[in-house]
């Protein structure tokens, strides 16, 4: 069982993280679609902080003898989920950058071809 001091610190930390996350969303520094995972994680930590006995029930349901081992397993799962989400975002960004680079190259080529067709003066009247 966790002490009341630790329980208080966990609840306070969760609420602080929630305030920071909502502030980042409000200032458009973090997109809503990427923050949903963090909202779920903060909510989960807050509920477990307020009701620490629920984690013993969760660990028993998972067939894990010690609640702390279930905590580590769920923490590792949460980290893998976050890493996977970031990998998807990175992959989409790389594909978009590649597409934009190719489009930019085609536009530069088209501009150079148009410049070649202009008279020597470089301006068209």
Buried (B, 14 or more C-beta within 10 A) or exposed (E): EBEEEEBEEBBEBBEEBBEEBBEBBEEEEBEEEEBEBBBEBBEEBBBBBEEBEEBEEBBEEEEBEEBEEBBEEBEEEBEEEBEEBEEEEEEEEEEEEEEEEEEEEEEEEEEEEEEEEEEEEEEEE
